[in-house]
Amino acid sequence: MLPLDPQADIGRRAWVACPNCDDRRGCATCQQGRPCRGHWRYLLSNTGSLLHLQCPSCRHVWNHETHFGATRSRM
């Protein structure tokens, strides 16, 4: 298991499904698309609409493209 990233701050969270552990399965609140108290992710950083996240349950780190708001420019 990876260590918790030093940039992890409970004050910066996102509610996105973890592609590694699927810990939201069976949670009625998450299945309704609402933010719940137990299934959030650390928002480590972002570049426009690209989020850099870490799951507090399994410590998996990944990027998630939201396609919302300020999108990144294509190079």
Buried (B, 14 or more C-beta within 10 A) or exposed (E): EEEEBEEBEEEEBBBBBBEEEEBBEEEEBBEEEEEBEEBBBBBBEBEEBBBBBBBBBEBBBBEBEEEEEEEEEEE
